Amino acid sequence: MSQIKDDPRDSSLEVALTFPKTWYQESSEGLNTSGMFLSGLIMVTRNRFLAWPAVLFSLNNLFNQHPARQKGDASSWSNLMLCIAALFASYIPLLIITRNPVSTPVA
């Protein structure tokens, strides 16, 4: 063996493997990003058919988060609230906008 103290082959320098308490979670997850994009698209176009997949994407992101891979859980909750707001924004015109009854001319 070598006489240098920092020799990687030295068996006295071995330490047990420990995993970190948290890992950095990248914010560019596919479903999370597509859910936020769909939420913005829904609020602009009010397309009700895109609202449900956006909510499913955000629920998938919320259910599949792991405490060991994140620093905070605000991202998944804010994504879920944004998708629910988009769902609400797409369905609220059905409740608010009403058609005026057509009056028939009296003869």
ABEGO torsion letter per residue (X at the ends): XBABAABAABAAABBBBBBBABBBBBAABAAAAAAAAAAAAAAAAGBAAAAAAAAAAAAAAAAABBAAABABAAAAAAAAAAAAAAAAAAAAAAAABBBBBBBBBBX
